[in-house]
Amino acid sequence: MLDTTYFGALVGRVANRIGGAKFTLNGIHYKLVANDGNNTLHGGAKGFGDVVWKVKKHKSEGQTPHIVFTYHSFDGEQGFPGDVRVIVTYALIGNNQLSVKMKAKALNKPTPVNLAQHAYWNLGGHNSGDILSNVVQIYGSQITPVDSHLIPTGKFAAVKGTPYDFLEPHPIKTTINKLANGYDINYVLDGHHKFKPAAMVHDEKSGRVLELSTNAPGLQFYTGNFVKNLKGKGGFVYQQHAALCLETQAFPDSVNHPNFPSTILNPGKSYKHYMLFKFSIK
């Protein structure tokens, strides 16, 4: 049985949703594997989060411990065109920071590529209960609104004065009840072509702070809405809102919205997606 929570996974070939599990590229119609109703989620029924990656190299001691993973995605995998070679590096660097660098190259056909790291965070500890008291700040003035199936409409909406407004830090619990299940939405990060701050999370009880920076244009903020009765670390059972996700990414369903930043990677070109998590005490 494949994991549908994507705990800690690196997801692709295209993270998030593709509406109708299909797209057209250069006049060719591609039908993908649907695994979220009629849509494709996180690359399909067997996306990058469900395959075995190779360890290229690793260093566990001394300065900058790191590990490098590689994966070759073949033409036609889950319906996507062309071969893609992916290299991902996780590294611990000075001052309590975790660096994640994702690189990909299309080898023979144009193809959409949008990788995301699907870590779940609970700064109070995995057995501390829900994250609704966490203070969150997101550096995004707009979201990409979605329909009832969580597929973007293609429009942009300002967050100011709405439940999606995290421009100023505040606890999740003060606004989450205004939504049906919780947060599961893509934010348009301000200054999206530069490496910049994306989000901040502060657990006031423990004092722990997470600051996230990225070069990606978007951030999917997800509050574990569909987590239920999942046995985890130490036998602890996770429930709804047990953790949150900060998934930096290109915009969902970009391949079907010409007004969104393109996710098409042409042969010989390189995809580069960087994330930096900085941890501190406040």
C-alpha positions in Angstrom: 0.0 0.0 0.0 1.5 3.3 -1.1 1.8 6.2 1.5 -0.8 8.9 0.9 0.5 11.3 3.6 4.0 11.7 2.0 5.7 12.0 5.4 9.2 13.4 4.7 9.0 12.4 1.0 10.6 14.3 -1.9 7.7 14.4 -4.4 7.6 14.7 -8.2 8.0 14.5 -11.1 5.4 17.2 -10.6 4.5 18.1 -7.0 1.0 19.0 -6.1 -2.0 18.6 -8.4 -2.5 18.4 -12.2 -6.1 18.9 -13.0 -7.8 16.1 -14.9 -4.5 14.1 -14.9 -3.7 15.5 -18.3 -1.9 18.3 -20.2 -0.9 19.3 -23.7 2.7 20.2 -24.6 3.9 21.2 -28.1 0.6 19.9 -29.5 0.9 16.4 -27.9 -1.8 15.4 -25.4 -0.5 13.5 -22.4 -2.7 11.4 -20.1 -1.2 10.8 -16.6 -1.9 8.3 -13.9 -4.8 9.7 -11.7 -4.4 9.1 -8.0 -6.5 11.9 -6.5 -9.9 11.4 -7.9 -9.6 12.4 -11.5 -6.4 14.4 -10.9 -2.8 13.6 -10.5 -1.2 14.3 -7.1 2.5 14.5 -6.4 3.5 12.7 -9.6 0.9 9.9 -9.7 0.2 6.6 -8.0 4.0 5.9 -7.9 5.7 9.2 -7.9 9.2 10.1 -6.7 8.1 9.7 -3.1 7.3 6.0 -3.7 10.5 4.9 -5.5 13.9 3.8 -4.4 16.6 6.4 -4.8 20.3 5.6 -5.0 22.8 7.1 -2.5 25.5 8.7 -4.6 27.7 9.8 -1.6 27.4 10.7 2.0 29.4 12.2 4.8 28.3 11.7 8.4 31.1 13.3 10.4 33.1 16.6 10.5 31.9 19.8 8.9 28.8 19.9 6.7 27.5 16.3 7.0 25.5 15.6 3.9 23.9 12.9 1.7 23.3 12.9 -2.0 20.5 10.9 -3.7 20.0 10.3 -7.4 17.0 9.0 -9.4 16.5 8.4 -13.1 12.9 8.8 -14.1 12.2 7.1 -17.5 10.1 8.3 -20.4 6.4 7.4 -19.8 6.7 7.0 -16.1 3.3 7.8 -14.7 2.5 9.2 -18.1 5.1 11.9 -18.2 7.3 12.4 -21.3 11.0 12.0 -21.5 13.8 10.8 -19.3 14.8 13.0 -16.3 17.8 12.7 -14.1 17.4 14.1 -10.5 20.0 14.8 -7.9 19.0 15.9 -4.3 21.4 16.9 -1.6 20.6 17.2 2.1 23.2 18.9 4.2 23.6 20.1 7.8 25.4 23.4 7.8 26.6 25.8 10.5 24.2 27.5 13.0 21.6 24.8 13.0 20.6 24.9 9.4 19.4 22.2 7.0 20.0 22.8 3.3 18.0 20.9 0.6 19.2 21.3 -3.0 17.1 19.7 -5.8 18.5 19.5 -9.3 17.0 17.9 -12.4 17.9 17.6 -16.1 15.6 16.6 -19.0 17.5 14.3 -21.2 15.6 13.9 -24.4 12.1 15.5 -24.3 10.5 18.6 -22.9 8.6 17.7 -19.7 7.1 19.4 -16.7 9.3 19.3 -13.5 8.3 20.6 -10.1 9.9 18.9 -7.1 8.9 19.5 -3.5 10.1 18.4 0.0 7.1 17.2 1.9 8.4 17.3 5.5 5.9 17.6 8.4 6.9 19.9 11.2 5.8 20.0 14.8 8.3 22.2 16.7 6.9 21.1 20.1 7.8 17.5 19.4 6.1 14.7 17.6 4.0 13.8 20.7 3.1 17.3 21.8 -0.4 17.4 20.2 -1.5 19.7 17.4 0.2 22.7 15.8 -2.7 25.1 16.1 -1.0 27.2 18.7 2.1 27.7 16.5 2.7 31.2 15.3 3.1 31.4 11.5 4.3 34.0 9.1 4.2 33.6 5.3 5.8 36.0 3.0 3.2 35.8 0.3 0.7 38.6 -0.5 -1.4 36.4 -2.9 -2.7 32.9 -3.2 -3.8 30.8 -6.2 -7.5 30.0 -5.4 -8.7 26.5 -6.0 -12.0 24.8 -6.8 -13.7 22.1 -4.8 -11.1 19.5 -6.0 -8.2 21.7 -4.9 -7.3 22.6 -8.5 -6.2 26.2 -9.1 -8.7 28.3 -11.0 -5.9 30.2 -12.7 -6.6 33.4 -10.9 -4.7 35.2 -8.1 -6.3 36.6 -4.9 -4.8 39.0 -2.4 -4.6 37.6 1.2 -5.0 40.9 3.0 -7.9 40.7 5.4 -8.7 37.1 4.7 -8.1 33.9 6.7 -5.1 33.3 4.4 -3.4 36.5 5.7 -0.1 35.5 7.4 1.8 38.6 6.4 1.9 39.4 10.1 2.7 36.4 12.4 -0.2 35.0 14.4 -1.3 31.6 15.8 -2.9 29.2 13.3 -5.9 28.7 15.7 -7.0 32.3 15.3 -8.0 31.8 11.7 -8.2 28.1 10.8 -11.8 27.7 12.0 -12.9 30.1 9.2 -11.9 27.3 6.7 -13.6 23.9 6.2 -10.8 21.5 7.1 -7.7 23.7 7.5 -5.0 25.2 5.3 -4.0 23.5 2.0 -3.2 26.4 -0.4 -0.4 27.7 -2.5 1.0 31.1 -1.7 2.7 33.3 -4.3 5.9 34.3 -2.6 6.9 37.9 -2.8 10.0 38.5 -5.0 9.7 35.0 -6.4 12.7 34.9 -8.7 15.2 35.5 -5.9 16.4 33.4 -2.9 14.2 35.0 -0.2 12.4 34.3 3.1 9.3 32.1 2.6 7.9 31.4 6.0 8.5 31.4 9.8 7.0 29.1 12.5 7.4 29.7 16.2 6.3 27.3 18.9 6.0 29.6 21.9 5.9 26.9 24.5 9.3 25.4 23.6 10.7 28.6 22.1 11.7 26.8 18.9 11.7 28.8 15.7 11.9 27.6 12.1 12.7 30.0 9.3 12.5 28.9 5.7 14.0 30.5 2.6 13.8 29.4 -1.0 14.3 30.3 -4.7 10.9 28.7 -5.6 8.0 31.0 -6.6 5.4 29.3 -4.4 4.7 27.7 -1.0 2.0 25.2 -0.2 0.9 25.6 3.4 -0.7 22.5 4.6 -2.0 21.8 8.2 -2.2 18.0 8.1 -6.0 18.1 7.4 -6.2 14.5 6.3 -3.9 13.0 8.9 -6.0 10.6 11.1 -5.1 7.6 13.3 -1.6 7.3 12.0 0.8 5.3 14.2 4.2 7.1 14.2 7.4 7.6 16.2 7.5 5.7 19.5 4.0 4.3 18.8 2.4 7.7 19.1 -0.8 8.0 17.1 -1.1 11.2 15.0 -4.4 12.9 14.4 -5.6 15.9 12.3 -3.3 19.0 12.5 -0.6 17.0 14.3 2.0 18.8 12.1 2.3 21.3 9.3 4.0 21.3 5.9 5.8 24.2 4.2 6.2 22.9 0.6 8.2 25.3 -1.6 7.3 24.7 -5.2 6.1 26.0 -8.6 2.4 26.8 -8.7 0.1 23.7 -8.8 -1.3 22.8 -12.2 1.1 25.2 -13.9 1.2 23.0 -17.0 -2.5 23.9 -17.6 -2.3 27.6 -16.8 -0.2 29.7 -19.3 -0.3 32.7 -16.9 1.5 30.7 -14.2 5.4 30.5 -14.2 6.3 27.7 -16.6 7.4 24.3 -15.2 8.5 23.0 -18.6 12.1 21.8 -18.6 13.7 21.4 -22.0 16.4 18.9 -22.9 19.8 20.1 -21.8 18.4 22.6 -19.4 18.7 22.3 -15.6 16.1 22.7 -12.9 17.3 24.0 -9.6 15.3 24.3 -6.4 16.8 25.3 -3.1 15.5 25.3 0.4 17.2 26.5 3.6 15.7 25.7 7.1 17.2 27.6 9.9 16.4 26.6 13.5 16.8 28.8 16.6 15.3 29.5 20.1 13.4 32.7 20.9 
